[in-house]
Amino acid sequence: MNADKLKQYIGLFGGWLSAVLLFLGTLNVKFDWFNQESIGAFEVVLMASVPFAVAIYGVYKNSYRLSERAKKQEAELKKKGLK
């Protein structure tokens, strides 16, 4: 999945939340906190959290301090002069 496809899914989810808001409005169910502004803010949070999660995963995968397997791999790289 690429970044463009992920943005499309997040936009689709925001559209779905907007549809739910309109449906609840037709049933005369009102939540003060659930409005177009809160849906937009939620989409912004999702759009910001995805790159953050990717960055955290990258740091985790490239760290040689977290698991025994990674520590052995680091020692092997040092032994071969690659690190």
N, CA, C and O atoms as CSV, one atom per row, in Angstrom:
chain,resi,resn,atom,element,x,y,z
A,1,MET,N,N,0.845,-1.172,0.000
A,1,MET,CA,C,0.000,0.000,0.000
A,1,MET,C,C,0.895,1.240,0.000
A,1,MET,O,O,1.816,1.358,0.808
A,2,ASN,N,N,0.610,2.147,-0.909
A,2,ASN,CA,C,1.415,3.362,-0.973
A,2,ASN,C,C,0.710,4.513,-0.240
A,2,ASN,O,O,-0.418,4.365,0.229
A,3,ALA,N,N,1.382,5.637,-0.153
A,3,ALA,CA,C,0.871,6.768,0.620
A,3,ALA,C,C,-0.408,7.327,0.010
A,3,ALA,O,O,-1.314,7.739,0.734
A,4,ASP,N,N,-0.486,7.343,-1.320
A,4,ASP,CA,C,-1.681,7.881,-1.954
A,4,ASP,C,C,-2.903,7.028,-1.637
A,4,ASP,O,O,-3.979,7.559,-1.362
A,5,LYS,N,N,-2.741,5.718,-1.676
A,5,LYS,CA,C,-3.855,4.817,-1.367
A,5,LYS,C,C,-4.288,4.969,0.088
A,5,LYS,O,O,-5.479,4.911,0.396
A,6,LEU,N,N,-3.320,5.164,0.982
A,6,LEU,CA,C,-3.640,5.353,2.398
A,6,LEU,C,C,-4.421,6.643,2.611
A,6,LEU,O,O,-5.368,6.673,3.396
A,7,LYS,N,N,-4.029,7.708,1.918
A,7,LYS,CA,C,-4.775,8.968,2.004
A,7,LYS,C,C,-6.206,8.784,1.507
A,7,LYS,O,O,-7.141,9.359,2.065
A,8,GLN,N,N,-6.372,7.987,0.462
A,8,GLN,CA,C,-7.717,7.725,-0.054
A,8,GLN,C,C,-8.563,6.991,0.979
A,8,GLN,O,O,-9.738,7.311,1.161
A,9,TYR,N,N,-7.972,6.009,1.656
A,9,TYR,CA,C,-8.717,5.287,2.691
A,9,TYR,C,C,-9.100,6.194,3.850
A,9,TYR,O,O,-10.211,6.098,4.372
A,10,ILE,N,N,-8.190,7.071,4.255
A,10,ILE,CA,C,-8.503,7.989,5.350
A,10,ILE,C,C,-9.603,8.952,4.925
A,10,ILE,O,O,-10.502,9.245,5.713
A,11,GLY,N,N,-9.548,9.448,3.690
A,11,GLY,CA,C,-10.616,10.303,3.182
A,11,GLY,C,C,-11.942,9.565,3.104
A,11,GLY,O,O,-12.995,10.134,3.391
A,12,LEU,N,N,-11.890,8.300,2.716
A,12,LEU,CA,C,-13.100,7.477,2.667
A,12,LEU,C,C,-13.699,7.311,4.055
A,12,LEU,O,O,-14.916,7.375,4.224
A,13,PHE,N,N,-12.843,7.100,5.047
A,13,PHE,CA,C,-13.317,6.965,6.422
A,13,PHE,C,C,-13.931,8.278,6.908
A,13,PHE,O,O,-14.960,8.266,7.583
A,14,GLY,N,N,-13.313,9.399,6.574
A,14,GLY,CA,C,-13.883,10.695,6.932
A,14,GLY,C,C,-15.225,10.919,6.265
A,14,GLY,O,O,-16.143,11.456,6.884
A,15,GLY,N,N,-15.349,10.516,5.012
A,15,GLY,CA,C,-16.633,10.604,4.323
A,15,GLY,C,C,-17.683,9.724,4.965
A,15,GLY,O,O,-18.848,10.109,5.064
A,16,TRP,N,N,-17.278,8.548,5.402
A,16,TRP,CA,C,-18.202,7.650,6.087
A,16,TRP,C,C,-18.682,8.273,7.399
A,16,TRP,O,O,-19.867,8.199,7.724
A,17,LEU,N,N,-17.763,8.886,8.153
A,17,LEU,CA,C,-18.166,9.561,9.386
A,17,LEU,C,C,-19.124,10.706,9.097
A,17,LEU,O,O,-20.062,10.931,9.862
A,18,SER,N,N,-18.907,11.430,8.009
A,18,SER,CA,C,-19.825,12.510,7.634
A,18,SER,C,C,-21.202,11.954,7.292
A,18,SER,O,O,-22.220,12.554,7.638
A,19,ALA,N,N,-21.234,10.811,6.616
A,19,ALA,CA,C,-22.516,10.181,6.291
A,19,ALA,C,C,-23.237,9.747,7.568
A,19,ALA,O,O,-24.455,9.891,7.676
A,20,VAL,N,N,-22.488,9.219,8.524
A,20,VAL,CA,C,-23.090,8.839,9.807
A,20,VAL,C,C,-23.654,10.072,10.509
A,20,VAL,O,O,-24.737,10.021,11.091
A,21,LEU,N,N,-22.912,11.180,10.450
A,21,LEU,CA,C,-23.384,12.425,11.065
A,21,LEU,C,C,-24.693,12.874,10.426
A,21,LEU,O,O,-25.623,13.261,11.132
A,22,LEU,N,N,-24.774,12.826,9.099
A,22,LEU,CA,C,-26.008,13.214,8.422
A,22,LEU,C,C,-27.156,12.268,8.747
A,22,LEU,O,O,-28.287,12.711,8.946
A,23,PHE,N,N,-26.875,10.971,8.801
A,23,PHE,CA,C,-27.907,9.988,9.136
A,23,PHE,C,C,-28.448,10.226,10.542
A,23,PHE,O,O,-29.659,10.203,10.761
A,24,LEU,N,N,-27.549,10.452,11.483
A,24,LEU,CA,C,-28.002,10.719,12.845
A,24,LEU,C,C,-28.794,12.023,12.923
A,24,LEU,O,O,-29.722,12.143,13.724
A,25,GLY,N,N,-28.427,12.995,12.092
A,25,GLY,CA,C,-29.173,14.247,12.049
A,25,GLY,C,C,-30.596,14.041,11.565
A,25,GLY,O,O,-31.513,14.702,12.052
A,26,THR,N,N,-30.802,13.127,10.604
A,26,THR,CA,C,-32.159,12.858,10.132
A,26,THR,C,C,-32.994,12.156,11.192
A,26,THR,O,O,-34.220,12.264,11.193
A,27,LEU,N,N,-32.337,11.442,12.089
A,27,LEU,CA,C,-33.046,10.789,13.195
A,27,LEU,C,C,-33.202,11.712,14.397
A,27,LEU,O,O,-33.735,11.315,15.433
A,28,ASN,N,N,-32.730,12.952,14.248
A,28,ASN,CA,C,-32.771,13.960,15.307
A,28,ASN,C,C,-31.939,13.545,16.518
A,28,ASN,O,O,-32.263,13.888,17.655
A,29,VAL,N,N,-30.872,12.809,16.260
A,29,VAL,CA,C,-29.911,12.463,17.301
A,29,VAL,C,C,-28.760,13.436,17.157
A,29,VAL,O,O,-28.122,13.493,16.105
A,30,LYS,N,N,-28.490,14.189,18.186
A,30,LYS,CA,C,-27.455,15.220,18.088
A,30,LYS,C,C,-26.416,15.024,19.184
A,30,LYS,O,O,-26.744,14.822,20.353
A,31,PHE,N,N,-25.165,15.088,18.773
A,31,PHE,CA,C,-24.039,15.096,19.693
A,31,PHE,C,C,-23.302,16.407,19.464
A,31,PHE,O,O,-22.931,16.712,18.330
A,32,ASP,N,N,-23.086,17.172,20.491
A,32,ASP,CA,C,-22.413,18.456,20.329
A,32,ASP,C,C,-20.974,18.286,19.863
A,32,ASP,O,O,-20.460,19.117,19.115
A,33,TRP,N,N,-20.333,17.227,20.295
A,33,TRP,CA,C,-18.929,17.022,19.967
A,33,TRP,C,C,-18.737,16.369,18.609
A,33,TRP,O,O,-17.625,16.377,18.082
A,34,PHE,N,N,-19.789,15.803,18.027
A,34,PHE,CA,C,-19.689,15.087,16.747
A,34,PHE,C,C,-20.241,15.986,15.648
A,34,PHE,O,O,-21.441,15.985,15.373
A,35,ASN,N,N,-19.352,16.751,15.024
A,35,ASN,CA,C,-19.757,17.652,13.950
A,35,ASN,C,C,-18.693,17.626,12.862
A,35,ASN,O,O,-17.704,16.902,12.976
A,36,GLN,N,N,-18.891,18.409,11.812
A,36,GLN,CA,C,-17.945,18.403,10.694
A,36,GLN,C,C,-16.546,18.807,11.124
A,36,GLN,O,O,-15.565,18.275,10.604
A,37,GLU,N,N,-16.436,19.737,12.064
A,37,GLU,CA,C,-15.115,20.162,12.526
A,37,GLU,C,C,-14.389,19.033,13.251
A,37,GLU,O,O,-13.189,18.837,13.059
A,38,SER,N,N,-15.123,18.288,14.091
A,38,SER,CA,C,-14.475,17.184,14.815
A,38,SER,C,C,-14.087,16.056,13.860
A,38,SER,O,O,-13.061,15.407,14.058
A,39,ILE,N,N,-14.892,15.820,12.835
A,39,ILE,CA,C,-14.547,14.802,11.837
A,39,ILE,C,C,-13.295,15.224,11.075
A,39,ILE,O,O,-12.400,14.412,10.843
A,40,GLY,N,N,-13.236,16.499,10.686
A,40,GLY,CA,C,-12.049,17.004,10.000
A,40,GLY,C,C,-10.807,16.917,10.867
A,40,GLY,O,O,-9.729,16.561,10.390
A,41,ALA,N,N,-10.963,17.244,12.151
A,41,ALA,CA,C,-9.823,17.152,13.072
A,41,ALA,C,C,-9.370,15.702,13.231
A,41,ALA,O,O,-8.173,15.426,13.317
A,42,PHE,N,N,-10.332,14.776,13.271
A,42,PHE,CA,C,-9.994,13.361,13.386
A,42,PHE,C,C,-9.217,12.889,12.157
A,42,PHE,O,O,-8.266,12.117,12.275
A,43,GLU,N,N,-9.630,13.359,10.973
A,43,GLU,CA,C,-8.894,13.007,9.752
A,43,GLU,C,C,-7.467,13.542,9.800
A,43,GLU,O,O,-6.532,12.860,9.382
A,44,VAL,N,N,-7.299,14.758,10.308
A,44,VAL,CA,C,-5.956,15.346,10.418
A,44,VAL,C,C,-5.093,14.516,11.365
A,44,VAL,O,O,-3.916,14.279,11.094
A,45,VAL,N,N,-5.680,14.077,12.471
A,45,VAL,CA,C,-4.936,13.246,13.425
A,45,VAL,C,C,-4.527,11.927,12.767
A,45,VAL,O,O,-3.397,11.470,12.936
A,46,LEU,N,N,-5.443,11.323,12.022
A,46,LEU,CA,C,-5.098,10.081,11.323
A,46,LEU,C,C,-3.987,10.311,10.305
A,46,LEU,O,O,-3.057,9.510,10.202
A,47,MET,N,N,-4.085,11.406,9.555
A,47,MET,CA,C,-3.065,11.692,8.538
A,47,MET,C,C,-1.702,11.946,9.186
A,47,MET,O,O,-0.673,11.626,8.592
A,48,ALA,N,N,-1.681,12.507,10.375
A,48,ALA,CA,C,-0.410,12.757,11.059
A,48,ALA,C,C,0.115,11.509,11.751
A,48,ALA,O,O,1.327,11.334,11.876
A,49,SER,N,N,-0.786,10.636,12.204
A,49,SER,CA,C,-0.339,9.461,12.949
A,49,SER,C,C,0.247,8.379,12.039
A,49,SER,O,O,1.078,7.587,12.483
A,50,VAL,N,N,-0.167,8.338,10.799
A,50,VAL,CA,C,0.343,7.309,9.889
A,50,VAL,C,C,1.844,7.495,9.640
A,50,VAL,O,O,2.592,6.531,9.800
A,51,PRO,N,N,2.321,8.689,9.257
A,51,PRO,CA,C,3.781,8.831,9.098
A,51,PRO,C,C,4.531,8.626,10.409
A,51,PRO,O,O,5.652,8.119,10.416
A,52,PHE,N,N,3.909,9.020,11.515
A,52,PHE,CA,C,4.542,8.803,12.818
A,52,PHE,C,C,4.710,7.313,13.085
A,52,PHE,O,O,5.770,6.880,13.536
A,53,ALA,N,N,3.673,6.525,12.809
A,53,ALA,CA,C,3.754,5.078,13.021
A,53,ALA,C,C,4.786,4.446,12.101
A,53,ALA,O,O,5.512,3.541,12.513
A,54,VAL,N,N,4.859,4.913,10.858
A,54,VAL,CA,C,5.858,4.386,9.922
A,54,VAL,C,C,7.266,4.710,10.415
A,54,VAL,O,O,8.164,3.871,10.344
A,55,ALA,N,N,7.452,5.924,10.911
A,55,ALA,CA,C,8.767,6.313,11.429
A,55,ALA,C,C,9.147,5.488,12.654
A,55,ALA,O,O,10.290,5.045,12.765
A,56,ILE,N,N,8.214,5.276,13.568
A,56,ILE,CA,C,8.485,4.471,14.768
A,56,ILE,C,C,8.831,3.038,14.365
A,56,ILE,O,O,9.744,2.441,14.935
A,57,TYR,N,N,8.113,2.483,13.392
A,57,TYR,CA,C,8.406,1.128,12.926
A,57,TYR,C,C,9.803,1.060,12.312
A,57,TYR,O,O,10.540,0.099,12.530
A,58,GLY,N,N,10.157,2.086,11.545
A,58,GLY,CA,C,11.496,2.127,10.950
A,58,GLY,C,C,12.587,2.196,11.994
A,58,GLY,O,O,13.617,1.534,11.869
A,59,VAL,N,N,12.368,2.988,13.017
A,59,VAL,CA,C,13.348,3.072,14.111
A,59,VAL,C,C,13.458,1.718,14.808
A,59,VAL,O,O,14.556,1.261,15.122
A,60,TYR,N,N,12.321,1.089,15.043
A,60,TYR,CA,C,12.317,-0.224,15.704
A,60,TYR,C,C,13.066,-1.266,14.869
A,60,TYR,O,O,13.882,-2.020,15.399
A,61,LYS,N,N,12.787,-1.305,13.557
A,61,LYS,CA,C,13.410,-2.315,12.709
A,61,LYS,C,C,14.904,-2.063,12.509
A,61,LYS,O,O,15.657,-3.007,12.270
A,62,ASN,N,N,15.341,-0.819,12.602
A,62,ASN,CA,C,16.746,-0.489,12.364
A,62,ASN,C,C,17.547,-0.364,13.649
A,62,ASN,O,O,18.713,0.029,13.618
A,63,SER,N,N,16.944,-0.690,14.757
A,63,SER,CA,C,17.646,-0.600,16.038
A,63,SER,C,C,18.244,-1.963,16.372
A,63,SER,O,O,17.601,-3.000,16.211
A,64,TYR,N,N,19.477,-1.936,16.837
A,64,TYR,CA,C,20.148,-3.182,17.207
A,64,TYR,C,C,20.139,-3.389,18.713
A,64,TYR,O,O,20.926,-4.187,19.221
A,65,ARG,N,N,19.291,-2.707,19.426
A,65,ARG,CA,C,19.288,-2.787,20.880
A,65,ARG,C,C,18.063,-3.489,21.459
A,65,ARG,O,O,17.963,-3.641,22.676
A,66,LEU,N,N,17.142,-3.914,20.619
A,66,LEU,CA,C,15.857,-4.348,21.144
A,66,LEU,C,C,15.703,-5.856,21.295
A,66,LEU,O,O,14.926,-6.303,22.139
A,67,SER,N,N,16.404,-6.641,20.518
A,67,SER,CA,C,16.220,-8.089,20.625
A,67,SER,C,C,17.574,-8.799,20.558
A,67,SER,O,O,18.564,-8.237,20.089
A,68,GLU,N,N,17.593,-10.019,21.027
A,68,GLU,CA,C,18.820,-10.815,20.996
A,68,GLU,C,C,19.251,-11.092,19.558
A,68,GLU,O,O,20.442,-11.073,19.247
A,69,ARG,N,N,18.276,-11.350,18.682
A,69,ARG,CA,C,18.601,-11.615,17.286
A,69,ARG,C,C,19.285,-10.399,16.661
A,69,ARG,O,O,20.255,-10.540,15.916
A,70,ALA,N,N,18.778,-9.213,16.967
A,70,ALA,CA,C,19.366,-7.989,16.425
A,70,ALA,C,C,20.767,-7.762,16.993
A,70,ALA,O,O,21.652,-7.288,16.282
A,71,LYS,N,N,20.972,-8.093,18.254
A,71,LYS,CA,C,22.300,-7.936,18.850
A,71,LYS,C,C,23.304,-8.874,18.194
A,71,LYS,O,O,24.452,-8.495,17.963
A,72,LYS,N,N,22.872,-10.107,17.891
A,72,LYS,CA,C,23.751,-11.049,17.196
A,72,LYS,C,C,24.061,-10.549,15.790
A,72,LYS,O,O,25.192,-10.670,15.320
A,73,GLN,N,N,23.067,-9.993,15.124
A,73,GLN,CA,C,23.275,-9.469,13.780
A,73,GLN,C,C,24.257,-8.304,13.815
A,73,GLN,O,O,25.116,-8.194,12.939
A,74,GLU,N,N,24.142,-7.435,14.813
A,74,GLU,CA,C,25.069,-6.316,14.943
A,74,GLU,C,C,26.495,-6.811,15.168
A,74,GLU,O,O,27.437,-6.282,14.578
A,75,ALA,N,N,26.655,-7.819,16.014
A,75,ALA,CA,C,27.987,-8.365,16.268
A,75,ALA,C,C,28.579,-8.951,14.995
A,75,ALA,O,O,29.770,-8.789,14.728
A,76,GLU,N,N,27.756,-9.629,14.211
A,76,GLU,CA,C,28.224,-10.208,12.952
A,76,GLU,C,C,28.634,-9.116,11.959
A,76,GLU,O,O,29.642,-9.248,11.265
A,77,LEU,N,N,27.856,-8.051,11.897
A,77,LEU,CA,C,28.204,-6.939,11.008
A,77,LEU,C,C,29.517,-6.294,11.432
A,77,LEU,O,O,30.339,-5.941,10.585
A,78,LYS,N,N,29.716,-6.140,12.722
A,78,LYS,CA,C,30.971,-5.550,13.225
A,78,LYS,C,C,32.151,-6.470,12.917
A,78,LYS,O,O,33.233,-5.999,12.563
A,79,LYS,N,N,31.944,-7.777,13.050
A,79,LYS,CA,C,32.996,-8.738,12.788
A,79,LYS,C,C,33.427,-8.714,11.311
A,79,LYS,O,O,34.602,-8.906,11.000
A,80,LYS,N,N,32.477,-8.479,10.418
A,80,LYS,CA,C,32.776,-8.430,8.995
A,80,LYS,C,C,33.209,-7.042,8.541
A,80,LYS,O,O,33.525,-6.838,7.369
A,81,GLY,N,N,33.222,-6.088,9.470
A,81,GLY,CA,C,33.663,-4.724,9.133
A,81,GLY,C,C,32.625,-3.932,8.373
A,81,GLY,O,O,32.959,-2.952,7.706
A,82,LEU,N,N,31.387,-4.335,8.461
A,82,LEU,CA,C,30.327,-3.621,7.749
A,82,LEU,C,C,29.652,-2.555,8.613
A,82,LEU,O,O,28.796,-1.807,8.140
A,83,LYS,N,N,30.041,-2.501,9.856
A,83,LYS,CA,C,29.442,-1.497,10.729
A,83,LYS,C,C,30.511,-0.848,11.554
A,83,LYS,O,O,30.218,0.033,12.362
